[in-house]
Amino acid sequence: MDAVFAARLALLLLVTAVLIWRGVLKDREQYARFRRLTSTWARQRVYRRWLIEGFAVFAGLTVVILLAVAGEVGAMLAELRAWGPFGAALPALDGALGTTVGIALGVAFLVGLVLPAILLRGKVEEIPAVGDVRALLPRNRRELAYGAGMSLNAGVMEELLFRLAVPTLVFSVLGALPGLGSAAAPLSALLAILLFGCLHAYQGWRGMLTATVLGLFFFALYVATGMIWVPIAVHALFDLRSMVLLPIALAGAWGERA
């Protein structure tokens, strides 16, 4: 075992432990306490702490990991783009066909974000949610700003960590093991997606399952486009829908001035 491999393995074990501890233990405990809060002032204080902590932890982990494995980001992406379904589909999407498909999917995604808010307005008593997240949603105008901030923070920092940094770190370790070959890249992506799901343990098993599926979708966007800003934008828009658009459209949060 050489020194570089040993250092990367140690870093991977440390990062995994931190993320599992945060998702399975710390966030669940904090969210259980948050659900009991009733005043906007108390909720804002927790929102603010979560914003600062989330940015600091995720940005710190991302920087440390990328400093250790930045040279392998391109190799990881190249192997994924050549693997299995991506290797078969991506060459066929070059040129006009790929542009058309991309535009069509983008329009469909935006319609899918906005349409439920239009169709359900005035027809439901509470905001539809998968997993235990309703207590997290902003209830009034003062809380909406934090909902927007948390959405943007999650879109940027979670994508950089779970679609770029963590899978590359796993790839740098698995790729050094004999016998894995071309399986190292997809296996690294899978492990990063599962870690992303574990981070949402506070939402219950339905929330974890939903986050895992979304993580798979975001990863597919990254691999298909080769650009990390695409899943960042999609993730941020998806969270803004949940944390800002739906509370305004379905719960009248903008009109509440508490």
LOVOGU-889672 format. One record per residue: residue in one letter; x, y, z of N, C-alpha, C, O in turn. Coordinates in steps of 0.2 Angstrom, whole numbers, plus 5000, padded with zeros to 4 digits. Layout:
BEGIN
aXYZXYZXYZXYZ;...
***
This chain:
BEGIN
m500449945000500050005000500450065000500850075005;d500450104995500850164994500550224998499950215000;a500950275000500750335004500150365001499650385005;v500150374995499550414991498950374992498450404994;f498950314991498350274992498150264999497550275000;a498550265004498350255011498050325013497550325017;a498350385010498050445012497350455010496950485013;r497250435003496550445000496050395004495550415005;l496250335005495850285009495650315016495050315018;a496150345019495950375026495550435025495050445029;l495650475020495150535019494450505017493950535019;l494450455013493750425011493450405017492850415018;l493750365022493450345028493150395032492650395035;l493650445033493450505037492850545034492350555038;v492850555027492250595024491650545025491050575027;t491650485024491050445024490750445032490150445033;a491250435036491050435043490650505045490150505048;v490950565043490650625044489950635041489550655044;l489950615035489250615031488750575034488150595035;i488950515036488450465039488250495046487650485048;w488750515050488550545057488050605056487650605060;r488250645051487850705050487150685048486650715051;g487050635043486450625041485950585045485350595046;v486250525048485950475052485750505059485250485062;l486250535062486250555069486050625070485550645073;k486550675068486550745070485850775067485550805070;d485750765060485250805057484550775059484050815060;r484550715061483850685063483750715070483150735071;e484250725074484050745081483850825081483450845084;q484250855076484150935076483450945073483050985075;y483250905068482550915064482050895069481450925069;a482150845073481650825078481450885083480850895085;r481950925085481850975089481551035085481151075088;f481751045079481551095075480751095074480451145073;r480551025073479851015072479351045078478851055077;r479651055083479251075089479251145090478951175094;l479651185086479751255086479051285083478851265078;t478851345086478251375084478351445082478051475077;s478851475085478951545083479451555077479851525076;t479251605073479651625067480351645069480851625066;w480451675075481151695077481551635078482151635076;a481251585082481651525084481851485077482351465077;r481351485073481451445067481951485062482351445059;q481951545062482451585058483151575061483651565057;r483251565067483851555070484151485068484751485067;v483751435068483951375066484051375059484551345057;y483651405055483851405047484451435046484851415042;r484651495050485251525049485851485051486351485047;r485751445056486351405059486451345053486951325052;w485851315051485951265046486251295040486651255037;l486151355037486451375032487151385032487551365028;i487351415038488051425039488451355040488951345037;e488151315044488451245045488551205039489051175037;g487951205035487951165029488451195024488851155021;f488551255023489051285018489751265021490151245017;a489851275027490551265030490751195029491251185027;v490351145031490451075031490551055024491051025022;f490051065019490151045013490651075009491051045005;a490751145009491251175006491951155008492351145004;g492051145015492651115017492851055015493351035013;l492351005015492450935013492650935005493050905003;t492250975001492350984994493051004993493450974988;v493251054996493951084995494551034996494951024993;v494451005002494950955004495050895000495550874998;i494450874998494450814993494750834986495150794984;l494450894983494750904977495450924977495850914972;l495750954982496450964983496850894983497350894980;a496550844985496850774985496750734979497250704977;v496250754975496050704969495850744963495650714958;a496050814963495750854957496050824950495650834945;g496650794950496850774944496450714941496650694935;e496050684945495650624943494950634941494550594939;v494750704942494050714940493850704933493350674931;g494350724928494250714921494250634919493850614915;a494650604922494650524921494050494923493750454920;m493750514929493150484932492550494927492250454925;l492550564925491950584920492050544914491550524911;a492650534911492750504905492550434905492250404900;e492750394910492550324911491850314911491550274909;l491450364915490750364916490350374909489950334907;r490650424905490350434899490450384894490050374889;a490950344895491050284890490750214893490750164889;w490450224898490250164902489450144899489050184899;g489350084898488650054897488250094893488350114887;p487650114896487150154892487350224890487150244885;f487850254894488050324892488550314886488450354881;g488950264886489350254880488950234873489250254868;a488350204874487950194868487550254866487450264860;a487350294871486850344869487150414867486950444863;l487750424871487950494870488250514863488150564860;p488550464859488750474853488150494848488250534843;a487650464849487050474845486650534846486350564842;l486850574852486550634854486950694852486850754854;d487550684849487950734846487550774841487150754837;g487650844841487450884836486750904837486550914843;a486350914832485650944832485150904836484750924840;l485250834836484750794840484850804847484350804851;g485450804849485650814856485350884859485050884864;t485450934855485151004856484451004857484151034862;t484150964852483350964853483150924859482650954862;v483450874860483250834866483350874872482950874877;g483950904873484050944879483551004880483351014885;i483351034874482851094875482251064877481851094882;a482051004874481350974876481350954883480850964887;l481950924885481950904892481950964897481650964903;g482251014895482251074899481551104900481351124906;v481251114895480551134895480151094899479751124903;a480151024898479750984902479850984909479450984913;f480550994911480751004918480351064921480151064927;l480451124917480151184920479451184921479151204926;v479051154916478351144916478151094922477751114926;g478551044923478451004929478551034936478251014940;l478951084936479051124942478451164944478251174949;v478251204939477751254940477051224939476551244943;l476851174935476151154934475851124940475251144941;p476151084945475851064951475551124955475051124958;a475951174955475851234959475151274957474751294960;i475151264950474551294947473951254948473351274949;l473951194946473451144947473151134954472551124955;l473651134959473351124966473251184970472951174975;r473351244967473151304971472451304973471951304968;g472351314979471651314982471251254982470651254984;k471651194981471251134981471551084986471351024987;v472051104990472351064995472451105001472551165001;e472451065007472451105014473251105016473351145020;e473651065013474351065015474751045009474551015004;i475351065009475851055003476050985003476250955007;p475850954997476050884996476850874997477250924995;a477050825000477750815001477850735001477450695004;v478450714999478650645000479150645005479750675005;g479050605011479550605016479350665021478850705020;d479650655027479450705033479850775032480350785035;v479550815028479850875026479450935027479650995027;r478750925029478350985029478551035035478451095034;a478751015040478951055045479551105043479651155046;l479951085038480551115036480251175031480651225031;l479651175028479451225023479351285027479051295032;p479551345024479351415026478651425027478251405023;r478451455032477751475034477551545032476951555032;n478051585032477851655031478451695027478951665025;r478351755026478751795022479451795025479951795021;r479551805031480251805034480551745033481251745033;e480251685033480551625033480751605025481151565024;l480351635021480451615014481251635011481451595007;a481451685014482151705012482651655014483151635010;y482551615020482951565022482851505017483251465016;g482251495015482051435011482451445004482651395002;a482451505002482851514996483551504997483951474992;g483851535002484551525004484751455004485251435002;m484351415008484451345009484451305002484851255001;s483951324998483951294991484551304987484751254984;l484751364987485351384983485951344986486351324982;n486051344992486551314996486651244994487151214993;a486051214994486051134993486151124986486551074984;g485851164981486051154974486751154972486951114968;v487051204975487751214973488251164977488651124974;m488151164984488651134988488551054988489051014988;e487951034988487850964987488050934981488250874980;e487950964975488150944969488950944968489150894966;l489250994971489950994970490250934975490750904973;l489950924980490150874985490050804982490450754982;f489350784981489150724979489150704972489150644970;r489250744967489250724960490050734958490150714953;l490450774961491050794959491650764964492050724962;a491650784970492150774974492150704977492650664976;v491550684980491550614984491650564979492050514980;p491250554973491350504968492050504966492350444964;t492450554965493150554962493550524967494050494966;l493450544974493850514979493750444979494250404980;v493150414979493050344979493350314973493650254974;f493350344967493650314961494350314962494650264959;s494650364965495450364966495650304970496150274969;v495150284975495350224979495150154975495650114975;l494550154973494350094970494750074963494950024962;g494950134960495350124954496050094955496350064950;a496250104961496950074963496950004965497449974965;l496349974965496249904967496249864961495949874956;p496549804962496649754956495949724955495549704959;g495749714948495249674946494549714945494149684942;l494549774947493949814946493849844939493349844936;g494449864936494449894929493949944928493849994932;s493549934923493049984921492449994926492050034925;a492349944931491849944935491950004941491450014945;a492550024941492750074947492350134946492050164952;a492250164940491850224940491150224941490850254946;p490750174938490050164940489950144948489450174951;l490350104950490350084957490450144962490150154967;s490950194960491050254964490450294964490250324969;a490150304958489550344957488950324962488650354965;l488850254962488350224965488450234973487950254976;l489050224975489250234982489050314984488850324990;a489250354980489150424981488350444982488150484986;i488050414977487250424977486950394983486550424986;l487250334986486950304992487150354998486650365003;l487650384998487850425003487450485003487250515009;f487250514997486850564997486150554999485850595003;g485850494998485250465001485250465009484850485012;c485850445011485950435019485850505022485650515028;l486150555018486150625021485450645023485350695026;h484950615019484250635020483850595025483250585025;a484250555029483850505034483350545039482950515041;y483450605040483050645044482350645041481850665045;q482250635035481550635031481250575032480650565029;g481550525035481250455035481350415029481750445024;w481150355028481350315023481150335016481450325011;r480550365016480250395009480750445007480850455001;g480950495012481350545010482050525007482350555003;m482250475011482950445009482850415002483350424998;l482350375000482250344994482150394988482450394983;t481750454990481750504985482350534984482550554978;a482750554989483450584988483850544984484250564980;t483850474985484250434981484150434974484550434970;v483450424972483250434965483450494962483650494956;l483350554966483550614963484350624962484550654957;g484650594967485450584966485650554960486050574956;l485250494958485450464952485250504946485650504941;f484750544946484550584941485050644940485250654934;f485250674945485750724945486350704942486750734938;f486550644944487250614942487150604934487650614931;a486550574932486550564925486550624921486850624916;l486250684924486350744920487050764920487250794915;y487450754925488150774925488550734920488950764916;v488450674920488850634915488550644908489050644904;a487950654907487650664900487950724897488150724891;t487950784901488150844899488950854899489150894896;g489250824904489950834906490050904909490650924910;m489550934912489551004915489250994922488650984922;i489551014927489351014934488751064935488351054939;w488851124931488351174932487651154931487151184933;v487551104926486851084924486551054930485951074932;p486750994934486450974939486351024945485951024949;i486851064946486851124951486151164950485851174954;a486051184943485551224942484851184943484351214945;v484851124940484251084941484051074948483451074951;h484551054952484451044959484251104963483751104967;a484551164962484351224965483651244963483251264967;l483451234957482751244955482251204958481651224960;f482451134958481951084961481851104969481251104971;d482351124972482351144979481951214980481551214985;l482051254976481651324976480951314975480551344978;r480751264971480051244970479751224977479251244978;s480151174980479851154986479851204992479451204996;m480451244992480551284998480251354997480251395002;v480051374991479851444990479151444986478651474988;l479151414980478651414975477951384979477451414979;l478051324981477451284984477251324990476651334991;p477651344995477351375001477051444999476551465002;i477251474994476951534991476251524988475751554990;a476251474983475651464979475151424983474551434982;l475351374987474851334990474751354998474151335000;a475151385001475051395008475051475010474951495015;g475051515004475051585005475651615010475451665013;a476251585009476751605014476951685013477151715017;w476951705007477151775005476651825009476851875011;g476051805010475551855013475551855020475351895024;e475951805023476051795031476651835033477151825030;r476551885037477051925039477251915046477551965050;a477151855049477351845056478051865058478251855064;
***
